[in-house]
């Protein structure tokens, strides 16, 4: 059974603050990865770093700005009280 967004509880404030911290760190990591890609010779690890960092930034940013996890992670939410 899947619940709609109206039936799901929003992420609580302490976890949104933590997601904001992770989002901020991932923005710094994006800058570091770009710098690494420019200054170092080409290496395949840049693609792996980019994928992980962008996934972290997307998920944490979505939690911070909407209060919900992305659609593919909505199963992690609990139902609102009374359901």
Backbone as JSON, one array per atom type, in Angstrom:
{
  "sequence": "XXXXXXXXXXXXXXXXXXXXXXXXXXXXXXXXXXXXXXXXXXXXXXXXXXXXXXXXXXXXXXXXXXXXXXXXXXXXXXXXXXX",
  "N": [[0.84, -1.17, 0.0], [0.67, 2.13, -0.93], [1.18, 5.38, 0.26], [-0.16, 8.67, -0.21], [1.36, 11.96, -0.56], [-0.06, 13.7, 1.09], [-0.86, 12.08, 3.13], [1.4, 11.42, 4.44], [3.79, 11.97, 7.05], [5.65, 14.96, 7.55], [9.22, 15.48, 7.4], [10.85, 15.78, 10.49], [12.03, 18.74, 12.23], [14.75, 18.6, 13.44], [15.96, 16.68, 11.8], [15.73, 17.87, 9.34], [17.44, 20.02, 9.68], [19.85, 18.63, 9.96], [19.92, 17.49, 7.4], [20.21, 19.86, 5.97], [22.78, 20.6, 6.77], [24.24, 18.5, 5.64], [23.63, 19.03, 2.99], [24.93, 21.51, 2.65], [27.6, 20.7, 3.06], [27.82, 18.98, 0.88], [27.67, 20.78, -1.22], [30.12, 22.11, -0.93], [31.71, 19.89, -1.44], [31.14, 19.44, -4.11], [32.37, 21.66, -5.28], [35.01, 21.03, -4.58], [35.36, 18.66, -6.02], [35.14, 19.57, -8.64], [37.38, 21.22, -8.73], [39.34, 19.26, -8.31], [38.97, 17.78, -10.65], [39.85, 19.59, -12.55], [42.52, 20.2, -11.86], [43.94, 17.8, -11.58], [45.28, 14.96, -13.41], [43.19, 13.17, -15.78], [40.96, 10.91, -14.31], [39.09, 8.01, -13.56], [37.8, 7.97, -11.14], [36.69, 10.42, -10.68], [34.17, 10.43, -11.88], [32.75, 8.64, -10.25], [32.9, 9.96, -7.77], [31.51, 12.29, -8.44], [28.92, 11.27, -8.98], [28.12, 10.21, -6.47], [28.24, 12.49, -4.81], [26.46, 14.27, -6.08], [24.09, 12.81, -5.82], [23.83, 12.81, -3.01], [23.54, 15.58, -2.61], [21.15, 16.06, -4.01], [19.21, 14.49, -2.63], [19.42, 15.42, 0.07], [18.94, 18.15, -0.33], [16.33, 18.09, -1.31], [14.94, 17.17, 0.92], [15.42, 19.28, 2.69], [14.23, 21.56, 1.43], [11.6, 20.81, 0.73], [10.57, 19.22, 2.76], [9.96, 16.6, 2.55], [11.11, 13.35, 1.58], [12.7, 12.45, -1.58], [10.68, 11.16, -4.32], [11.29, 8.44, -4.83], [12.12, 7.6, -2.37], [10.04, 7.77, -0.6], [8.94, 5.7, 0.86], [10.26, 5.64, 3.24], [9.08, 7.35, 5.01], [6.86, 7.86, 7.77], [3.39, 7.32, 8.52], [0.95, 9.96, 9.01], [-0.27, 10.88, 12.25], [-3.1, 9.09, 13.38], [-3.75, 7.58, 11.19]],
  "CA": [[0.0, 0.0, 0.0], [1.46, 3.35, -0.95], [0.47, 6.54, 0.77], [0.11, 9.91, -0.93], [2.09, 12.93, 0.25], [-0.95, 14.28, 2.09], [-1.01, 11.13, 4.23], [2.71, 11.2, 5.05], [4.3, 12.98, 7.98], [6.84, 15.66, 7.08], [10.44, 15.22, 8.15], [10.93, 16.69, 11.64], [13.0, 19.82, 12.12], [16.16, 18.23, 13.66], [16.46, 15.95, 10.65], [15.86, 18.84, 8.25], [18.67, 20.76, 9.96], [20.94, 17.72, 9.6], [19.94, 17.43, 5.94], [20.78, 21.12, 5.52], [24.23, 20.52, 6.97], [24.75, 17.59, 4.61], [23.52, 19.76, 1.73], [26.01, 22.49, 2.62], [28.85, 19.97, 2.85], [27.86, 18.45, -0.48], [28.01, 21.9, -2.11], [31.58, 22.24, -0.85], [32.3, 18.72, -2.1], [31.02, 19.66, -5.57], [33.45, 22.57, -5.63], [36.27, 20.29, -4.46], [35.44, 17.7, -7.11], [35.44, 20.33, -9.86], [38.8, 21.6, -8.63], [40.1, 18.03, -8.51], [38.87, 17.41, -12.06], [40.62, 20.54, -13.35], [43.95, 20.23, -11.53], [44.58, 16.49, -11.65], [45.06, 14.27, -14.67], [41.91, 12.47, -15.84], [40.86, 9.65, -13.59], [37.7, 7.55, -13.53], [37.21, 8.19, -9.82], [35.94, 11.67, -10.73], [32.77, 10.1, -12.2], [32.15, 8.04, -9.06], [32.76, 11.05, -6.81], [30.43, 13.17, -8.89], [27.63, 10.59, -8.81], [27.78, 10.12, -5.04], [28.04, 13.83, -4.27], [25.23, 14.81, -6.63], [22.98, 12.1, -5.18], [23.71, 13.37, -1.65], [23.02, 16.94, -2.7], [19.76, 16.01, -4.44], [18.35, 13.95, -1.57], [19.39, 16.32, 1.22], [18.28, 19.39, -0.74], [14.9, 17.83, -1.43], [14.42, 17.11, 2.29], [15.49, 20.62, 3.29], [13.35, 22.54, 0.81], [10.2, 20.37, 0.65], [10.14, 18.54, 3.98], [9.73, 15.2, 2.22], [12.16, 12.69, 0.8], [12.32, 12.32, -2.99], [9.61, 10.2, -4.57], [11.77, 7.07, -4.74], [12.4, 7.3, -0.97], [8.87, 8.06, 0.24], [8.64, 4.57, 1.74], [10.93, 5.84, 4.52], [8.26, 8.2, 5.86], [5.78, 7.26, 8.51], [2.08, 7.93, 8.28], [0.53, 10.95, 9.99], [-1.04, 10.31, 13.36], [-4.53, 8.9, 13.12], [-4.0, 6.73, 10.02]],
  "C": [[0.89, 1.24, 0.0], [0.58, 4.52, -0.51], [0.79, 7.75, -0.08], [0.83, 10.88, 0.0], [1.23, 13.55, 1.33], [-1.1, 13.38, 3.3], [0.3, 10.9, 4.97], [3.07, 12.32, 6.01], [5.53, 13.65, 7.37], [8.04, 15.27, 7.95], [10.52, 16.24, 9.28], [12.11, 17.64, 11.52], [14.45, 19.39, 12.41], [16.76, 17.5, 12.46], [16.59, 16.85, 9.42], [17.11, 19.69, 8.44], [19.88, 19.91, 9.6], [21.05, 17.59, 8.08], [20.5, 18.72, 5.35], [22.28, 21.16, 5.67], [24.87, 19.62, 5.92], [24.7, 18.27, 3.24], [24.64, 20.78, 1.58], [27.36, 21.81, 2.37], [28.95, 19.41, 1.43], [28.12, 19.56, -1.49], [29.51, 22.16, -2.1], [32.27, 21.09, -1.56], [32.2, 18.83, -3.62], [32.13, 20.59, -6.03], [34.81, 21.86, -5.58], [36.44, 19.3, -5.61], [35.74, 18.41, -8.43], [36.89, 20.76, -9.87], [39.7, 20.41, -8.87], [40.1, 17.64, -9.98], [39.71, 18.33, -12.94], [42.12, 20.38, -13.11], [44.66, 18.89, -11.69], [44.4, 15.89, -13.04], [43.77, 13.45, -14.61], [41.97, 11.15, -15.11], [39.39, 9.28, -13.51], [37.02, 7.78, -12.18], [36.4, 9.48, -9.78], [34.46, 11.41, -11.01], [32.07, 9.52, -10.99], [31.93, 9.11, -7.98], [31.59, 11.96, -7.18], [29.06, 12.55, -8.67], [27.2, 10.55, -7.35], [27.45, 11.5, -4.47], [26.74, 14.44, -4.8], [24.0, 14.12, -6.07], [22.75, 12.61, -3.76], [23.09, 14.75, -1.69], [21.54, 16.93, -3.08], [18.84, 15.56, -3.31], [18.27, 14.92, -0.39], [18.72, 17.65, 0.88], [16.78, 19.23, -0.84], [14.26, 17.79, -0.03], [14.38, 18.5, 2.91], [14.39, 21.53, 2.73], [11.89, 22.11, 0.74], [9.69, 19.75, 1.94], [9.84, 17.08, 3.78], [10.95, 14.65, 1.5], [11.75, 12.67, -0.67], [11.34, 11.16, -3.19], [10.07, 8.75, -4.41], [12.14, 6.66, -3.31], [11.21, 7.57, -0.05], [8.49, 6.9, 1.16], [9.31, 4.73, 3.1], [10.12, 6.69, 5.49], [7.25, 7.36, 6.62], [4.46, 7.96, 8.19], [1.82, 9.0, 9.35], [-0.24, 10.25, 11.1], [-2.5, 10.18, 12.97], [-4.8, 8.04, 11.89], [-3.74, 5.29, 10.35]]
}
